[in-house]
Amino acid sequence: MIMNRRTFSTAMLAGAAASMLSTKGMAASAAGHPEKARNVVFVHGLFADGSCWSEVISRLQPEGLNITSVQNPLTTLSESVAAAERVLARQDGPTVLVGHSFGGLIVTQAGMHPNVSALVYVAARAPDANEDFGALAKTFPTPPASAGIVFDGEEGRLSEKAFLEDFAGDIPTARAKVLYATQYPFQKALLSGKVIEAAWRHKPSYYAVSSEDRTINPDLQRFLAKRMDAKAIELKASHLSLISHPDEVAELILEAAGQKA
C-alpha cells in the first residue's frame, strides 16, 4: 500500500495522539481502575526515619501486601533517590510508592521506575521537573516549623519545641518526644536538589492533605494535589497524619493499590 503525503500526515498525528493518551491516560484514570499491586514502598522525609510508617504498615500487612520502608540517607537528593530505586528494583511486580513530607520529592523522581504503578503523597512535596520547590513554597505563607530548623555545621534537625508544636502537634506528648529523640538528621546539600522528571505526570497519583499542618502549608498541599489531578482526601491532622490518622492513610494506599472495590 502506497501512502500519499496527506495519508501519511494523518497517520502520524493519530500515532502521536495515541502516544499522548497512553501516557496521560494512566494519570487520568487514577480514581477509576488503578492497576492492582501487592507491593508498597514507603519513603520518609526530614526529621524522621523509616519507622515513622509503622502505624500504616501494621494496617496494610494483614491485607496481604508486601511492605518495605526505605531508610532514606537524607544526604543528597541523588543518593536518596538511589536508595529508593534499589528497593523498587527488588519488588516483584506493580508497586505503590508512598512519600511523606520531603519524601514526596524523592517519590516524584524515583516514581519513574517501571515497577511503580501508582504514587501516594502524604502531606508531601510534589515538585514539577526542574522546579525550584523552595521558590514555589514561598508563594504561600511560611509555616511555623521552618523557624525551628537548626544546623550543626551542614547537619540539620528540628528543635524540640518546633517538633512538638509544629511537626507533631496532634500526637500525644510522650509519643512525640520519642519521635523527636529518634529523628534522623539531614545534610544541607539535600535541600538544593531538583528532580529532573515528575512521575506524577505519568502515573496515577493520590494525595492526603493535612489541614492543620504547620510544616507544609495546607494550601500549598491543596495546590499540589490539584496540579497533579490527584485523587485527594483531606485529614484534620498535623504534619504527621501517617501517625495520627493511619486508618485513613492506609485506606488511600489500598485504593492506589487497586485493593478496594
N, C-alpha and C positions, 0 to 999 in steps of 0.2 A: 504494500500500500504506500502510495506517494503522498506526502503531506504538502499542501501549499503553505505559504507564509502565514495566512490567517488561521488555518487549522492548527499549525504548529504553535502560534502565539496563544491560541485558546487553550491548547493542551498544557502549555507551560503555566498559564495563570491558574488553571484548575489544579495542577500539581502543587503550586505554591500555596494556594488556599487550603488544600488538604493537609499540607505540612503544618501550616499555622494552626489549623484546627486540632491536629493530633497533639501539638504541644500545649496549646491553651486549653483544649477541651478537658484535660485532666484536672486543671485547677478549677474550671467552671463546674465540674461535676463533684466537687468536694462534698457538698451537702447531699448529693444524690446517692451514688453507689460506689463508695471507696473500695479499692482493692483489698481483699481480705489478707491480713497479715497476722502472723503468730509471734513476731519478734518486736520488741520495743527497746530502744536505746535512749537513755537519758543523758543530758549534758547539763551540769550545774553551772552557775555563774560565779560572780565575785562574792567574797565573804562567806563561802560555803565549801563543802566537798561533796563527793558522790553520795554520801549517806543522807543528804538532805531529802532525797526522794523516797526514803524508807516507807513513809506512810502510804504513798501512792503504790509503791511496789507491792506492799503486803496485800493490797486490794486487787492487783492485777494477776499475781501469780496463781491464785486459786481459779482464775478463769482459763488457765492452761497456757498463758503467754510466757514466752522465753524473754527474760528481762536482763539487761546489762546496764549498769550505771557507770559512765566513764569517769575516771579520776582525772579531771582536767588539770594540766600543769599550771595554767594561768601565767605563763611566761611571755610568749609572743602569740599573736593570732595564728601564724602558720604552724607553730608547734601544737597549739591547742586543737586546731582543725585536724592535724595529722593524728593526734591521739584518738579523736572521734572516728576518723576514717579507718584506723586499724581495727577498731571494734566493729564498725559496719562491715568490713571485709570478712569478718568471721561469721556473720549471720547467714543462715541457710535459705533465705528467701526474702519476700517482701517484709519491710521493716518500717515501723513508725519511729521517727526521730523527734525527740521532745527536748525543748530547751527552756530554761528559766533564766530570766534576767539577762546578764551579759551572755549567757549560754545561747541565747537566741541568735546572736551574731555568728557564733560558731556553727549553729544548726543551718543558718542561711547559706553558708559556703559548703559545709560537709554534706548538706542535703542533696547535692548534685550527684552523690554516689548512686550507682544504679540499683543498689539494694533498697534504697529509700522509696517507700510507696506513698508516704504522707508525712506532713510536718505538723507539730503541735507547739505553739508558743504559749508559755505561761508567764504573764507579766514580763514579757521579754522584748529585747531589742530585735528589730527586724529591718535592717538596712537594705537599700537597693544596691545594685552593683556600683562599686566605686564611689558610693555616697559617704560624705562626711557626717557620720551619725551624731557626733557632738554638736555640729552646727545645726542640724535638724532639731535636736533636743532643745537647743537654746531659743527656738521659736515658740516654745511653751514655757510657762512659769517653772523656775528651778525648784525641784523637790527638796525638802529639808535635809534628807540624808546626805546630799552632796557636800554639805558643810562639815560632815563628820568623818570624812576620809582623811586619814593621817598617813604620813610616809616616814619610814626609817630608811633614808637613802632612796634607793629605787624600789623598795618593797612597800606596798600599800595595804592598809586594812581599815576597818571601820571602828570608830571609838565605841566604847561600851554604851554610852548614853545614846548615840545615834542608832546603834544596833537594836537596843531595847525599845526605843521610842519610834524610830522611823523605818526600820527594816523588819522588825518582828513585832509590830505593835499590837497584834491580836493573838499573840502566843503567850500562854501563862509565863509569868516572870521567871520561875525556876527553870522551865524548859528553855526559855530564850537565853538565859545565862549560860546554859550548857552549850547551846549552839554558838554563842559568842566565843566561848572558850575554845571551840574547835574550828573556828573559821580559818580557811586556808588563805594565806597572803597572796597577793598578786604582784606582778612586776609592772612598773610604769610603762614599759615598752609595749605591753599588751594593748594599751588604750589607743595607740596610734595606728593600729592595723585597720585595713579596709578590705571588705570582701570584693572579689572580682566577678562573682556570679551570685545571683539571687535565686535560690532554689524555689522560693515561694511563687516565682513567676512561671514555674513549670510543673509544680506538684500540688495536689490538694493540700490546703492549709487550714488550720484551726487555731483559734486564739482565745485564751481565758484572760479577760481583763480584770484587774483588781481595782475596785472603785475607791478604796481607801488607801491606796498606795502612796507612800511618802518617799519612795526611792526612784521610781519611774513614773512621771506624771500620768495619771489615768487618761487624760485627754490625748496625750501622745500615744498611749496604747490603743485607744479607740481609733485614732488616725491610722496607725499601722495596720490594725485589723481590717479597716475599711479599704485601705490602699491595696492590700493583698487579696481582697474579696474573700476573706476567711469566713468559715462558719464560726461565729463568735458567741461566747457566753460572758456574762458579767457577774462577778462574785463580790459580795460586800466583805472585802478582805484586805489585809495588809499586803506587802510585797511577798510574803511567804504563804500564799494561798495553797501551795502544794502541801503545807503542813496543817494549816487551819481549816482547809476545805478539801481534804484528799478525796472524798467521795465524788464530788463534782468534777475534779480534775481527772480522776480515773475514768469516769463515765465519758468524758470528752475524748480521752485516749482510746477507749473501746470503740467509740464511734469512728474515729480516724482509722482504726484497725479493721473496720468492717465487721465488728463483732456484735453490733446491735441491729435488731430488725428494723 
